[in-house]
Amino acid sequence: MNACELVLRDAFRQKLNELMLDEVLMEDLDRVYMPLANLIRMGFDTDSRTHIIGVNGAQGAGKTTFGQLLKVVLEQSYDLRVALLSIDDLYLSREDRQRLADEVHPLLMTRGVPGTHDVKLGEDVLDALCNAGPKDVTLIPRFNKALDDPFPRSEWEQFVGRADVIIFDGWFMGAVEQKETELLTPINDLEKKEDPYCVWRRYVNNQLKENYKSLFARLDLLVMLKVPSFDKVYQWRTLQEEKLRIKTQGQKNLRVMSDEELVRFISHYERLTRHMLEEMPSRVDVLFTVSDDHRICI
């Protein structure tokens, strides 16, 4: 093992420790991350522009962790400058979502589904990261889920210069719309009771069809972390909420959800999550499956 490999392994191990992850995940370095990093690096043999890597995965699939570990490998192995962006950080403010709720449908108050993001902001950030000069500073948005509002711009991350690679993650990253006929039958109690006339479903579907296409068209590579089932999403999302509750204990004006609120919250994502689990695996560039114990399988 040469010096460069030792440096990479040390950096990967440090990131695992920082994220409080089990040491056993060190084996994923050679099994998962290095092959993917090599594939991404191959793209630079034909051009030197910024490469945008989309990472799709339902709630709890581990997209954020995946992106952070891949970033370490790309930086240490190939000396690439890597920026991280999440579609979760493009959520509209509570005020803007309230306006949508008043004007279109009350269910749009809940963040997450297509139509509740600032798509233009996302495109502007991608443009800035791709075209920045050596000293240009790009502000990368951050959303405060505990307060259910964006962080102030003064607290956004600063990225200096042009990114070689952008890892762009989202629970419906690269998703395509459903057929109109598929929207008609409610998939859960939320749709049945709160969207009986299919207004919300059609709006979300049309947003995905029209406003997100140009955003997703920027992806050079689409990676999917395929979860075992939608039922697993609820279990994992419950764990995320509990971690958020512990992390923010004692802070004021927080919006950490109760178990009942979480069930309703997850119901907003059921339709599109099930749709992606059926149609997306056959068309992504790289498919990983996520086991019940959160391990990535090839």
Buried (B, 14 or more C-beta within 10 A) or exposed (E): EEEEBEEBBEBBBEBBEEEEBEEEBBEBBEEBBBEBBEBBBEBBEEEEEBBBBBBBBBBBBBBBBBBBBBBBBBBBBBEBBBBBBBBBBBBBBBEBBBBBBEEBBBBBBBBBBBBBBBBEBBBBBBEBBBEBEEEEEBBBBBBBBBBBBBBEEEEBBEBEBBBBBBBBBBBBBBBBBBEEEEBEEBBBEBBEEBBEEBBBBBBBBBBBEEBBEEBBEBBBBBBBBBBBBBEBBBEBBBEEBEEBBEEBEEEEEBBBBEEEEBBBBBBBBBBBBBBBBEEBEEEBBBBBBBEEEBBBEE
